[in-house]
Amino acid sequence: MNSRELLQRATSLLKDANCDSPRLDAELLLMHAWGINKTTLIINMNDPVPEQVEKKVLPLLSRRQKREPIAYILGEKEFWSRPFHVDSRVLIPRPETEHLIEALLDLYPDRKRDYRFCDIGTGSGCIACTLACEFPNTEITATDISVAALEVAKSNAENFHVSERMTFKSGDMFAALDPETPPFDVIVSNPPYVSKEEMKTLEPELAYEPRGALTDEQNGHIYLSILFDACRSWLKPGGHLIVETGICGLPATPSHLKQIKHYDDLAGIKRGAIYLLKTM
């Protein structure tokens, strides 16, 4: 069987499984199993697929037919043009979260300053590690209730050579932080904001991701409200809180915060907001 025939067969199987991008997924799985890039795949399109490659790609294809996310099968997901290791211990980074990075970069254009940032619920570390790469003199604290998730985040920090400026803390939201921790310039978070009702409508791939990283099992506002309330104890006066959200929207702004901007995704859906901690 040559590459073209294998891809046609794989695409048909994934289409029958209702995968959103069956051809692309088939190509990614074959390239991964073969250890080649897209250019080489195109060049070899009419050549026989080595037997050992075919044997390797078939179980990967079976996993995708069951709607396991392609990122978990490949073990990698690109975020802010960097390859992050991901597996079932962490939420898969989404393009929508890059809007949070954009918002922070716009707010703090001087990347050489020695800021202090905190990422609450870091998961794979995609936000925290990206900020560490973009701000080479900044110290970043990353927290997560999942020790397993922190292991993934730490490995990504090591891969990007930023771990010496990062501190990882395990615990529920701000409970992970030491009371003596100096205040932060910015707190960022992509918390579980999918409501319990919305979870019932999502694609099958979401069943493979950590449910606790997706939903608060209520209306989507529980963790956002905690962030709004508790951030005042951890931010410098005039510091900022930046959060991601979804169709649940945002809770009412408390009196100690001022919303200075909200940002939308490319579809025009509200994806997050920037808040200023008011000085008393």
PyRosetta script that sets phi, psi and omega in degrees:
from pyrosetta import init, pose_from_sequence

init()
pose = pose_from_sequence("MNSRELLQRATSLLKDANCDSPRLDAELLLMHAWGINKTTLIINMNDPVPEQVEKKVLPLLSRRQKREPIAYILGEKEFWSRPFHVDSRVLIPRPETEHLIEALLDLYPDRKRDYRFCDIGTGSGCIACTLACEFPNTEITATDISVAALEVAKSNAENFHVSERMTFKSGDMFAALDPETPPFDVIVSNPPYVSKEEMKTLEPELAYEPRGALTDEQNGHIYLSILFDACRSWLKPGGHLIVETGICGLPATPSHLKQIKHYDDLAGIKRGAIYLLKTM")
pose.set_psi(1, 127.9)
pose.set_omega(1, 178.3)
pose.set_phi(2, -88.2)
pose.set_psi(2, 176.1)
pose.set_omega(2, -175.4)
pose.set_phi(3, -61.3)
pose.set_psi(3, -41.4)
pose.set_omega(3, -178.3)
pose.set_phi(4, -62.1)
pose.set_psi(4, -44.1)
pose.set_omega(4, -179.2)
pose.set_phi(5, -66.6)
pose.set_psi(5, -42.0)
pose.set_omega(5, 179.5)
pose.set_phi(6, -63.8)
pose.set_psi(6, -42.6)
pose.set_omega(6, 179.9)
pose.set_phi(7, -65.3)
pose.set_psi(7, -38.3)
pose.set_omega(7, 177.6)
pose.set_phi(8, -62.7)
pose.set_psi(8, -43.7)
pose.set_omega(8, 179.1)
pose.set_phi(9, -65.3)
pose.set_psi(9, -45.5)
pose.set_omega(9, -178.7)
pose.set_phi(10, -65.0)
pose.set_psi(10, -41.3)
pose.set_omega(10, 179.1)
pose.set_phi(11, -61.6)
pose.set_psi(11, -41.7)
pose.set_omega(11, 179.3)
pose.set_phi(12, -63.2)
pose.set_psi(12, -42.3)
pose.set_omega(12, 179.4)
pose.set_phi(13, -64.5)
pose.set_psi(13, -42.4)
pose.set_omega(13, -178.9)
pose.set_phi(14, -72.5)
pose.set_psi(14, -31.4)
pose.set_omega(14, 174.6)
pose.set_phi(15, -64.9)
pose.set_psi(15, -42.2)
pose.set_omega(15, 177.8)
pose.set_phi(16, -64.5)
pose.set_psi(16, -26.0)
pose.set_omega(16, 178.4)
pose.set_phi(17, -85.2)
pose.set_psi(17, 2.8)
pose.set_omega(17, 178.3)
pose.set_phi(18, 66.3)
pose.set_psi(18, 29.4)
pose.set_omega(18, 173.0)
pose.set_phi(19, -69.2)
pose.set_psi(19, 144.5)
pose.set_omega(19, -174.6)
pose.set_phi(20, -67.4)
pose.set_psi(20, -37.2)
pose.set_omega(20, -176.0)
pose.set_phi(21, -131.2)
pose.set_psi(21, 70.6)
pose.set_omega(21, -172.7)
pose.set_phi(22, -60.7)
pose.set_psi(22, -41.8)
pose.set_omega(22, -179.1)
pose.set_phi(23, -66.3)
pose.set_psi(23, -47.1)
pose.set_omega(23, 179.8)
pose.set_phi(24, -61.4)
pose.set_psi(24, -44.7)
pose.set_omega(24, 178.9)
pose.set_phi(25, -60.2)
pose.set_psi(25, -42.7)
pose.set_omega(25, 179.5)
pose.set_phi(26, -61.2)
pose.set_psi(26, -43.1)
pose.set_omega(26, 179.3)
pose.set_phi(27, -64.4)
pose.set_psi(27, -44.4)
pose.set_omega(27, -180.0)
pose.set_phi(28, -61.3)
pose.set_psi(28, -41.9)
pose.set_omega(28, -179.8)
pose.set_phi(29, -66.4)
pose.set_psi(29, -41.2)
pose.set_omega(29, 179.5)
pose.set_phi(30, -67.8)
pose.set_psi(30, -43.3)
pose.set_omega(30, 178.6)
pose.set_phi(31, -62.1)
pose.set_psi(31, -38.9)
pose.set_omega(31, 179.8)
pose.set_phi(32, -65.7)
pose.set_psi(32, -46.1)
pose.set_omega(32, -179.2)
pose.set_phi(33, -66.2)
pose.set_psi(33, -33.0)
pose.set_omega(33, -175.8)
pose.set_phi(34, -89.4)
pose.set_psi(34, -20.5)
pose.set_omega(34, -177.5)
pose.set_phi(35, 72.7)
pose.set_psi(35, 37.0)
pose.set_omega(35, -178.7)
pose.set_phi(36, -127.2)
pose.set_psi(36, 165.5)
pose.set_omega(36, 177.4)
pose.set_phi(37, -98.7)
pose.set_psi(37, 179.6)
pose.set_omega(37, -175.0)
pose.set_phi(38, -63.7)
pose.set_psi(38, -39.7)
pose.set_omega(38, -179.8)
pose.set_phi(39, -61.3)
pose.set_psi(39, -45.1)
pose.set_omega(39, 179.5)
pose.set_phi(40, -65.6)
pose.set_psi(40, -36.6)
pose.set_omega(40, 178.3)
pose.set_phi(41, -61.7)
pose.set_psi(41, -44.1)
pose.set_omega(41, -180.0)
pose.set_phi(42, -63.4)
pose.set_psi(42, -42.2)
pose.set_omega(42, 179.8)
pose.set_phi(43, -62.7)
pose.set_psi(43, -36.6)
pose.set_omega(43, -176.4)
pose.set_phi(44, -93.9)
pose.set_psi(44, 14.4)
pose.set_omega(44, -171.3)
pose.set_phi(45, -57.5)
pose.set_psi(45, -33.0)
pose.set_omega(45, -177.9)
pose.set_phi(46, -100.4)
pose.set_psi(46, 5.6)
pose.set_omega(46, -179.6)
pose.set_phi(47, -92.1)
pose.set_psi(47, 152.4)
pose.set_omega(47, 177.5)
pose.set_phi(48, -62.3)
pose.set_psi(48, 140.2)
pose.set_omega(48, 174.5)
pose.set_phi(49, -78.9)
pose.set_psi(49, 127.6)
pose.set_omega(49, 178.8)
pose.set_phi(50, -55.1)
pose.set_psi(50, 143.8)
pose.set_omega(50, -175.6)
pose.set_phi(51, -57.4)
pose.set_psi(51, -41.2)
pose.set_omega(51, -178.3)
pose.set_phi(52, -66.9)
pose.set_psi(52, -29.7)
pose.set_omega(52, 177.4)
pose.set_phi(53, -71.7)
pose.set_psi(53, -43.1)
pose.set_omega(53, 179.0)
pose.set_phi(54, -61.2)
pose.set_psi(54, -41.1)
pose.set_omega(54, 178.7)
pose.set_phi(55, -65.0)
pose.set_psi(55, -31.9)
pose.set_omega(55, -178.8)
pose.set_phi(56, -77.8)
pose.set_psi(56, -36.0)
pose.set_omega(56, -174.3)
pose.set_phi(57, -78.5)
pose.set_psi(57, -28.3)
pose.set_omega(57, -175.5)
pose.set_phi(58, -61.3)
pose.set_psi(58, -46.1)
pose.set_omega(58, 176.8)
pose.set_phi(59, -67.0)
pose.set_psi(59, -29.3)
pose.set_omega(59, 175.2)
pose.set_phi(60, -65.8)
pose.set_psi(60, -42.0)
pose.set_omega(60, 177.9)
pose.set_phi(61, -62.5)
pose.set_psi(61, -39.6)
pose.set_omega(61, 178.5)
pose.set_phi(62, -62.6)
pose.set_psi(62, -40.1)
pose.set_omega(62, 177.9)
pose.set_phi(63, -62.9)
pose.set_psi(63, -41.3)
pose.set_omega(63, -179.7)
pose.set_phi(64, -69.8)
pose.set_psi(64, -33.6)
pose.set_omega(64, 176.0)
pose.set_phi(65, -59.5)
pose.set_psi(65, -30.9)
pose.set_omega(65, 178.7)
pose.set_phi(66, -83.3)
pose.set_psi(66, 5.0)
pose.set_omega(66, 175.4)
pose.set_phi(67, 75.4)
pose.set_psi(67, 22.5)
pose.set_omega(67, 170.5)
pose.set_phi(68, -65.6)
pose.set_psi(68, 135.5)
pose.set_omega(68, -177.8)
pose.set_phi(69, -57.3)
pose.set_psi(69, 139.4)
pose.set_omega(69, -179.2)
pose.set_phi(70, -59.9)
pose.set_psi(70, -32.9)
pose.set_omega(70, -179.4)
pose.set_phi(71, -63.9)
pose.set_psi(71, -37.6)
pose.set_omega(71, 178.4)
pose.set_phi(72, -69.7)
pose.set_psi(72, -37.1)
pose.set_omega(72, -179.7)
pose.set_phi(73, -67.2)
pose.set_psi(73, -42.1)
pose.set_omega(73, 179.4)
pose.set_phi(74, -80.1)
pose.set_psi(74, -21.5)
pose.set_omega(74, -178.8)
pose.set_phi(75, 77.2)
pose.set_psi(75, 18.6)
pose.set_omega(75, -174.5)
pose.set_phi(76, -156.5)
pose.set_psi(76, 147.0)
pose.set_omega(76, 175.0)
pose.set_phi(77, -145.8)
pose.set_psi(77, 131.4)
pose.set_omega(77, 179.3)
pose.set_phi(78, -78.3)
pose.set_psi(78, 137.8)
pose.set_omega(78, 175.7)
pose.set_phi(79, -145.3)
pose.set_psi(79, 125.6)
pose.set_omega(79, -178.1)
pose.set_phi(80, 52.8)
pose.set_psi(80, 41.3)
pose.set_omega(80, 177.5)
pose.set_phi(81, 65.5)
pose.set_psi(81, 22.2)
pose.set_omega(81, 176.4)
pose.set_phi(82, -125.5)
pose.set_psi(82, 143.7)
pose.set_omega(82, -179.4)
pose.set_phi(83, -84.8)
pose.set_psi(83, 115.2)
pose.set_omega(83, 178.7)
pose.set_phi(84, -101.5)
pose.set_psi(84, 133.1)
pose.set_omega(84, 172.4)
pose.set_phi(85, -71.3)
pose.set_psi(85, 134.0)
pose.set_omega(85, 176.2)
pose.set_phi(86, -138.3)
pose.set_psi(86, 149.4)
pose.set_omega(86, 170.8)
pose.set_phi(87, -151.0)
pose.set_psi(87, -171.3)
pose.set_omega(87, -171.9)
pose.set_phi(88, -67.9)
pose.set_psi(88, -3.6)
pose.set_omega(88, 176.8)
pose.set_phi(89, -78.4)
pose.set_psi(89, -16.4)
pose.set_omega(89, -173.8)
pose.set_phi(90, -135.2)
pose.set_psi(90, 157.4)
pose.set_omega(90, 173.1)
pose.set_phi(91, -67.4)
pose.set_psi(91, 143.4)
pose.set_omega(91, 177.8)
pose.set_phi(92, -76.7)
pose.set_psi(92, 127.9)
pose.set_omega(92, 177.5)
pose.set_phi(93, -58.9)
pose.set_psi(93, 139.8)
pose.set_omega(93, -179.5)
pose.set_phi(94, -114.3)
pose.set_psi(94, 151.2)
pose.set_omega(94, 177.0)
pose.set_phi(95, -58.0)
pose.set_psi(95, -31.3)
pose.set_omega(95, -178.8)
pose.set_phi(96, -60.5)
pose.set_psi(96, -31.1)
pose.set_omega(96, -178.6)
pose.set_phi(97, -70.6)
pose.set_psi(97, -19.5)
pose.set_omega(97, 177.0)
pose.set_phi(98, -64.7)
pose.set_psi(98, -22.9)
pose.set_omega(98, 176.3)
pose.set_phi(99, -64.2)
pose.set_psi(99, -30.9)
pose.set_omega(99, 176.4)
pose.set_phi(100, -65.3)
pose.set_psi(100, -42.4)
pose.set_omega(100, 177.5)
pose.set_phi(101, -61.7)
pose.set_psi(101, -45.2)
pose.set_omega(101, 179.0)
pose.set_phi(102, -58.3)
pose.set_psi(102, -42.8)
pose.set_omega(102, -179.2)
pose.set_phi(103, -62.3)
pose.set_psi(103, -42.3)
pose.set_omega(103, -179.1)
pose.set_phi(104, -69.3)
pose.set_psi(104, -40.5)
pose.set_omega(104, 179.0)
pose.set_phi(105, -63.8)
pose.set_psi(105, -36.8)
pose.set_omega(105, 176.7)
pose.set_phi(106, -66.6)
pose.set_psi(106, -36.8)
pose.set_omega(106, -177.3)
pose.set_phi(107, -74.9)
pose.set_psi(107, -33.5)
pose.set_omega(107, -178.1)
pose.set_phi(108, -125.4)
pose.set_psi(108, 76.9)
pose.set_omega(108, -174.1)
pose.set_phi(109, -70.7)
pose.set_psi(109, -22.6)
pose.set_omega(109, -179.8)
pose.set_phi(110, -83.2)
pose.set_psi(110, 96.3)
pose.set_omega(110, -174.6)
pose.set_phi(111, -79.3)
pose.set_psi(111, -6.6)
pose.set_omega(111, -179.4)
pose.set_phi(112, -88.5)
pose.set_psi(112, -10.5)
pose.set_omega(112, -179.2)
pose.set_phi(113, -68.3)
pose.set_psi(113, 156.0)
pose.set_omega(113, -180.0)
pose.set_phi(114, -98.7)
pose.set_psi(114, 76.4)
pose.set_omega(114, 179.7)
pose.set_phi(115, -80.0)
pose.set_psi(115, 173.0)
pose.set_omega(115, 170.6)
pose.set_phi(116, -125.1)
pose.set_psi(116, 117.5)
pose.set_omega(116, -180.0)
pose.set_phi(117, -115.2)
pose.set_psi(117, 153.9)
pose.set_omega(117, 175.6)
pose.set_phi(118, -135.4)
pose.set_psi(118, 131.8)
pose.set_omega(118, 178.1)
pose.set_phi(119, -112.4)
pose.set_psi(119, 111.7)
pose.set_omega(119, -179.1)
pose.set_phi(120, -90.9)
pose.set_psi(120, 120.5)
pose.set_omega(120, -177.9)
pose.set_phi(121, 79.1)
pose.set_psi(121, 57.1)
pose.set_omega(121, -168.5)
pose.set_phi(122, -70.5)
pose.set_psi(122, -27.4)
pose.set_omega(122, -179.9)
pose.set_phi(123, 59.3)
pose.set_psi(123, -120.8)
pose.set_omega(123, -179.8)
pose.set_phi(124, -70.0)
pose.set_psi(124, -11.4)
pose.set_omega(124, -176.2)
pose.set_phi(125, 84.5)
pose.set_psi(125, 14.2)
pose.set_omega(125, -175.0)
pose.set_phi(126, -61.7)
pose.set_psi(126, -39.6)
pose.set_omega(126, 179.0)
pose.set_phi(127, -73.8)
pose.set_psi(127, -51.5)
pose.set_omega(127, -175.4)
pose.set_phi(128, -61.9)
pose.set_psi(128, -45.7)
pose.set_omega(128, -179.1)
pose.set_phi(129, -67.5)
pose.set_psi(129, -37.9)
pose.set_omega(129, 177.5)
pose.set_phi(130, -61.8)
pose.set_psi(130, -44.1)
pose.set_omega(130, 179.0)
pose.set_phi(131, -64.9)
pose.set_psi(131, -37.7)
pose.set_omega(131, 177.8)
pose.set_phi(132, -64.2)
pose.set_psi(132, -36.1)
pose.set_omega(132, 177.8)
pose.set_phi(133, -71.5)
pose.set_psi(133, -39.6)
pose.set_omega(133, -176.2)
pose.set_phi(134, -78.6)
pose.set_psi(134, -25.9)
pose.set_omega(134, 179.7)
pose.set_phi(135, -119.7)
pose.set_psi(135, 86.3)
pose.set_omega(135, -170.1)
pose.set_phi(136, -67.3)
pose.set_psi(136, -11.3)
pose.set_omega(136, 179.6)
pose.set_phi(137, -111.7)
pose.set_psi(137, 9.7)
pose.set_omega(137, -174.4)
pose.set_phi(138, -98.2)
pose.set_psi(138, 141.6)
pose.set_omega(138, 173.9)
pose.set_phi(139, -94.8)
pose.set_psi(139, 137.1)
pose.set_omega(139, -175.3)
pose.set_phi(140, -130.4)
pose.set_psi(140, 130.7)
pose.set_omega(140, 173.5)
pose.set_phi(141, -104.8)
pose.set_psi(141, 130.9)
pose.set_omega(141, -179.4)
pose.set_phi(142, -123.0)
pose.set_psi(142, 128.4)
pose.set_omega(142, -178.0)
pose.set_phi(143, -119.6)
pose.set_psi(143, 155.3)
pose.set_omega(143, 172.1)
pose.set_phi(144, -162.0)
pose.set_psi(144, 145.3)
pose.set_omega(144, 177.4)
pose.set_phi(145, -72.0)
pose.set_psi(145, -20.9)
pose.set_omega(145, -178.0)
pose.set_phi(146, -95.2)
pose.set_psi(146, 116.7)
pose.set_omega(146, 175.7)
pose.set_phi(147, -64.1)
pose.set_psi(147, -36.6)
pose.set_omega(147, 179.2)
pose.set_phi(148, -63.1)
pose.set_psi(148, -40.3)
pose.set_omega(148, 178.1)
pose.set_phi(149, -64.6)
pose.set_psi(149, -40.0)
pose.set_omega(149, 179.3)
pose.set_phi(150, -62.3)
pose.set_psi(150, -31.8)
pose.set_omega(150, 176.7)
pose.set_phi(151, -62.5)
pose.set_psi(151, -40.9)
pose.set_omega(151, 177.5)
pose.set_phi(152, -66.1)
pose.set_psi(152, -45.2)
pose.set_omega(152, -179.7)
pose.set_phi(153, -61.0)
pose.set_psi(153, -42.1)
pose.set_omega(153, 179.1)
pose.set_phi(154, -63.0)
pose.set_psi(154, -40.9)
pose.set_omega(154, -179.8)
pose.set_phi(155, -65.1)
pose.set_psi(155, -37.2)
pose.set_omega(155, 176.9)
pose.set_phi(156, -67.2)
pose.set_psi(156, -40.2)
pose.set_omega(156, 177.5)
pose.set_phi(157, -60.9)
pose.set_psi(157, -40.3)
pose.set_omega(157, 178.5)
pose.set_phi(158, -66.4)
pose.set_psi(158, -39.8)
pose.set_omega(158, 179.5)
pose.set_phi(159, -63.4)
pose.set_psi(159, -32.5)
pose.set_omega(159, -179.6)
pose.set_phi(160, -94.4)
pose.set_psi(160, 3.0)
pose.set_omega(160, 176.6)
pose.set_phi(161, 60.6)
pose.set_psi(161, 40.9)
pose.set_omega(161, 178.4)
pose.set_phi(162, -122.8)
pose.set_psi(162, 5.2)
pose.set_omega(162, -172.9)
pose.set_phi(163, -64.4)
pose.set_psi(163, -25.2)
pose.set_omega(163, -178.4)
pose.set_phi(164, -69.1)
pose.set_psi(164, -17.5)
pose.set_omega(164, 178.1)
pose.set_phi(165, -107.0)
pose.set_psi(165, 11.6)
pose.set_omega(165, -177.2)
pose.set_phi(166, -121.2)
pose.set_psi(166, 141.9)
pose.set_omega(166, 175.9)
pose.set_phi(167, -120.5)
pose.set_psi(167, 130.9)
pose.set_omega(167, -178.5)
pose.set_phi(168, -111.4)
pose.set_psi(168, 129.2)
pose.set_omega(168, -176.4)
pose.set_phi(169, -128.5)
pose.set_psi(169, 134.3)
pose.set_omega(169, 178.9)
pose.set_phi(170, -98.8)
pose.set_psi(170, 131.6)
pose.set_omega(170, 177.9)
pose.set_phi(171, 161.7)
pose.set_psi(171, 170.2)
pose.set_omega(171, -177.6)
pose.set_phi(172, -83.0)
pose.set_psi(172, 110.1)
pose.set_omega(172, 179.3)
pose.set_phi(173, 53.1)
pose.set_psi(173, -127.7)
pose.set_omega(173, -175.8)
pose.set_phi(174, -75.2)
pose.set_psi(174, -11.5)
pose.set_omega(174, 177.2)
pose.set_phi(175, -64.5)
pose.set_psi(175, -16.0)
pose.set_omega(175, 178.4)
pose.set_phi(176, -73.5)
pose.set_psi(176, -19.6)
pose.set_omega(176, -174.0)
pose.set_phi(177, -86.4)
pose.set_psi(177, 142.5)
pose.set_omega(177, 173.8)
pose.set_phi(178, -69.8)
pose.set_psi(178, 134.2)
pose.set_omega(178, -179.6)
pose.set_phi(179, -57.0)
pose.set_psi(179, -23.6)
pose.set_omega(179, -179.4)
pose.set_phi(180, -87.7)
pose.set_psi(180, 2.5)
pose.set_omega(180, -179.4)
pose.set_phi(181, -61.6)
pose.set_psi(181, 128.2)
pose.set_omega(181, 176.6)
pose.set_phi(182, -61.4)
pose.set_psi(182, 152.6)
pose.set_omega(182, -177.6)
pose.set_phi(183, -66.9)
pose.set_psi(183, 159.2)
pose.set_omega(183, -175.8)
pose.set_phi(184, -103.6)
pose.set_psi(184, 153.2)
pose.set_omega(184, 171.9)
pose.set_phi(185, -74.0)
pose.set_psi(185, -39.1)
pose.set_omega(185, -178.2)
pose.set_phi(186, -142.0)
pose.set_psi(186, 137.8)
pose.set_omega(186, 168.2)
pose.set_phi(187, -114.1)
pose.set_psi(187, 128.8)
pose.set_omega(187, 177.7)
pose.set_phi(188, -120.1)
pose.set_psi(188, 153.5)
pose.set_omega(188, 178.2)
pose.set_phi(189, -162.3)
pose.set_psi(189, 138.1)
pose.set_omega(189, 168.3)
pose.set_phi(190, -114.8)
pose.set_psi(190, 80.7)
pose.set_omega(190, -171.4)
pose.set_phi(191, -81.0)
pose.set_psi(191, 170.6)
pose.set_omega(191, 173.2)
pose.set_phi(192, -66.8)
pose.set_psi(192, 109.8)
pose.set_omega(192, -175.6)
pose.set_phi(193, -124.4)
pose.set_psi(193, 4.6)
pose.set_omega(193, 177.5)
pose.set_phi(194, -79.7)
pose.set_psi(194, 128.5)
pose.set_omega(194, -179.2)
pose.set_phi(195, -72.7)
pose.set_psi(195, 161.3)
pose.set_omega(195, 178.8)
pose.set_phi(196, -60.1)
pose.set_psi(196, -39.5)
pose.set_omega(196, 179.9)
pose.set_phi(197, -68.6)
pose.set_psi(197, -39.8)
pose.set_omega(197, -179.8)
pose.set_phi(198, -65.4)
pose.set_psi(198, -32.0)
pose.set_omega(198, -179.7)
pose.set_phi(199, -57.1)
pose.set_psi(199, -30.9)
pose.set_omega(199, -178.1)
pose.set_phi(200, -69.7)
pose.set_psi(200, -17.2)
pose.set_omega(200, -174.4)
pose.set_phi(201, -102.7)
pose.set_psi(201, -3.3)
pose.set_omega(201, -173.1)
pose.set_phi(202, -82.5)
pose.set_psi(202, 161.6)
pose.set_omega(202, -176.5)
pose.set_phi(203, -65.4)
pose.set_psi(203, 156.8)
pose.set_omega(203, -175.8)
pose.set_phi(204, -59.0)
pose.set_psi(204, -27.0)
pose.set_omega(204, -179.4)
pose.set_phi(205, -58.2)
pose.set_psi(205, -30.8)
pose.set_omega(205, -177.3)
pose.set_phi(206, -63.7)
pose.set_psi(206, -23.3)
pose.set_omega(206, -179.8)
pose.set_phi(207, -65.5)
pose.set_psi(207, -19.9)
pose.set_omega(207, 179.8)
pose.set_phi(208, -85.3)
pose.set_psi(208, -17.6)
pose.set_omega(208, -176.4)
pose.set_phi(209, -89.6)
pose.set_psi(209, 156.8)
pose.set_omega(209, -178.6)
pose.set_phi(210, -59.4)
pose.set_psi(210, 114.9)
pose.set_omega(210, -175.4)
pose.set_phi(211, -59.7)
pose.set_psi(211, -37.6)
pose.set_omega(211, -178.6)
pose.set_phi(212, -66.1)
pose.set_psi(212, -17.3)
pose.set_omega(212, 176.9)
pose.set_phi(213, -88.5)
pose.set_psi(213, -8.8)
pose.set_omega(213, -177.4)
pose.set_phi(214, -103.8)
pose.set_psi(214, -44.6)
pose.set_omega(214, -169.9)
pose.set_phi(215, -129.5)
pose.set_psi(215, 149.6)
pose.set_omega(215, 173.0)
pose.set_phi(216, -93.3)
pose.set_psi(216, 4.9)
pose.set_omega(216, 179.9)
pose.set_phi(217, 63.6)
pose.set_psi(217, 15.0)
pose.set_omega(217, 176.3)
pose.set_phi(218, -133.7)
pose.set_psi(218, -121.2)
pose.set_omega(218, -173.2)
pose.set_phi(219, -99.3)
pose.set_psi(219, 4.1)
pose.set_omega(219, -179.7)
pose.set_phi(220, 90.3)
pose.set_psi(220, -5.8)
pose.set_omega(220, -175.3)
pose.set_phi(221, -102.2)
pose.set_psi(221, -6.8)
pose.set_omega(221, -171.4)
pose.set_phi(222, -59.0)
pose.set_psi(222, -53.9)
pose.set_omega(222, -176.4)
pose.set_phi(223, -75.1)
pose.set_psi(223, -31.9)
pose.set_omega(223, 174.6)
pose.set_phi(224, -61.7)
pose.set_psi(224, -40.9)
pose.set_omega(224, 179.5)
pose.set_phi(225, -65.8)
pose.set_psi(225, -38.4)
pose.set_omega(225, 176.5)
pose.set_phi(226, -61.9)
pose.set_psi(226, -44.6)
pose.set_omega(226, 178.0)
pose.set_phi(227, -59.6)
pose.set_psi(227, -45.0)
pose.set_omega(227, -179.6)
pose.set_phi(228, -60.4)
pose.set_psi(228, -43.6)
pose.set_omega(228, -175.0)
pose.set_phi(229, -75.3)
pose.set_psi(229, -46.5)
pose.set_omega(229, -170.4)
pose.set_phi(230, -84.3)
pose.set_psi(230, -17.8)
pose.set_omega(230, -174.7)
pose.set_phi(231, -61.1)
pose.set_psi(231, -26.8)
pose.set_omega(231, -176.8)
pose.set_phi(232, -64.4)
pose.set_psi(232, -21.9)
pose.set_omega(232, 178.4)
pose.set_phi(233, -83.4)
pose.set_psi(233, -9.6)
pose.set_omega(233, -172.5)
pose.set_phi(234, -124.7)
pose.set_psi(234, -6.2)
pose.set_omega(234, 179.3)
pose.set_phi(235, -100.0)
pose.set_psi(235, 148.3)
pose.set_omega(235, 169.6)
pose.set_phi(236, -67.3)
pose.set_psi(236, 151.3)
pose.set_omega(236, 172.9)
pose.set_phi(237, -55.4)
pose.set_psi(237, 129.0)
pose.set_omega(237, -176.2)
pose.set_phi(238, 82.5)
pose.set_psi(238, 5.9)
pose.set_omega(238, 177.2)
pose.set_phi(239, -77.1)
pose.set_psi(239, 175.2)
pose.set_omega(239, -173.2)
pose.set_phi(240, -126.5)
pose.set_psi(240, 145.3)
pose.set_omega(240, 170.6)
pose.set_phi(241, -113.5)
pose.set_psi(241, 128.5)
pose.set_omega(241, 177.7)
pose.set_phi(242, -124.7)
pose.set_psi(242, 123.7)
pose.set_omega(242, -176.7)
pose.set_phi(243, -127.4)
pose.set_psi(243, 152.3)
pose.set_omega(243, 172.1)
pose.set_phi(244, -100.1)
pose.set_psi(244, 149.9)
pose.set_omega(244, 175.4)
pose.set_phi(245, -146.1)
pose.set_psi(245, -176.7)
pose.set_omega(245, 179.4)
pose.set_phi(246, -136.7)
pose.set_psi(246, -142.5)
pose.set_omega(246, -175.6)
pose.set_phi(247, -70.2)
pose.set_psi(247, -12.6)
pose.set_omega(247, 176.5)
pose.set_phi(248, -70.5)
pose.set_psi(248, -17.4)
pose.set_omega(248, -179.1)
pose.set_phi(249, 78.1)
pose.set_psi(249, -153.4)
pose.set_omega(249, -176.0)
pose.set_phi(250, -128.5)
pose.set_psi(250, 144.8)
pose.set_omega(250, 174.9)
pose.set_phi(251, -65.1)
pose.set_psi(251, 167.0)
pose.set_omega(251, 176.3)
pose.set_phi(252, -60.4)
pose.set_psi(252, 142.9)
pose.set_omega(252, -179.2)
pose.set_phi(253, -74.8)
pose.set_psi(253, 123.4)
pose.set_omega(253, 179.3)
pose.set_phi(254, -71.1)
pose.set_psi(254, 165.9)
pose.set_omega(254, -172.0)
pose.set_phi(255, -65.9)
pose.set_psi(255, -25.5)
pose.set_omega(255, -177.1)
pose.set_phi(256, -84.2)
pose.set_psi(256, -4.7)
pose.set_omega(256, 179.0)
pose.set_phi(257, -118.0)
pose.set_psi(257, 153.4)
pose.set_omega(257, 172.6)
pose.set_phi(258, -128.0)
pose.set_psi(258, 122.0)
pose.set_omega(258, 176.1)
pose.set_phi(259, -74.8)
pose.set_psi(259, 119.2)
pose.set_omega(259, -177.7)
pose.set_phi(260, -101.6)
pose.set_psi(260, -15.3)
pose.set_omega(260, 178.8)
pose.set_phi(261, -169.2)
pose.set_psi(261, 144.4)
pose.set_omega(261, 166.6)
pose.set_phi(262, -119.0)
pose.set_psi(262, 155.5)
pose.set_omega(262, -179.1)
pose.set_phi(263, -129.1)
pose.set_psi(263, 149.1)
pose.set_omega(263, -177.5)
pose.set_phi(264, -111.1)
pose.set_psi(264, 161.5)
pose.set_omega(264, 173.4)
pose.set_phi(265, -86.9)
pose.set_psi(265, -176.0)
pose.set_omega(265, -176.0)
pose.set_phi(266, -67.1)
pose.set_psi(266, -18.4)
pose.set_omega(266, 177.6)
pose.set_phi(267, -89.2)
pose.set_psi(267, 1.5)
pose.set_omega(267, 180.0)
pose.set_phi(268, 82.8)
pose.set_psi(268, 13.0)
pose.set_omega(268, 179.3)
pose.set_phi(269, -90.9)
pose.set_psi(269, 134.3)
pose.set_omega(269, 179.3)
pose.set_phi(270, -60.5)
pose.set_psi(270, 125.9)
pose.set_omega(270, -175.2)
pose.set_phi(271, -117.0)
pose.set_psi(271, -11.5)
pose.set_omega(271, 179.8)
pose.set_phi(272, 171.7)
pose.set_psi(272, -176.6)
pose.set_omega(272, -178.2)
pose.set_phi(273, -156.3)
pose.set_psi(273, 159.2)
pose.set_omega(273, 176.5)
pose.set_phi(274, -112.0)
pose.set_psi(274, 132.6)
pose.set_omega(274, 179.6)
pose.set_phi(275, -122.8)
pose.set_psi(275, 143.1)
pose.set_omega(275, 176.2)
pose.set_phi(276, -103.6)
pose.set_psi(276, 131.3)
pose.set_omega(276, 173.4)
pose.set_phi(277, -78.5)
pose.set_psi(277, 117.1)
pose.set_omega(277, -176.9)
pose.set_phi(278, -67.4)
pose.set_psi(278, 144.1)
pose.set_omega(278, 174.2)
pose.set_phi(279, -85.1)
pose.set_psi(279, 137.9)
pose.set_omega(279, -175.7)
pose.set_phi(280, -89.3)
pose.dump_pdb("model.pdb")
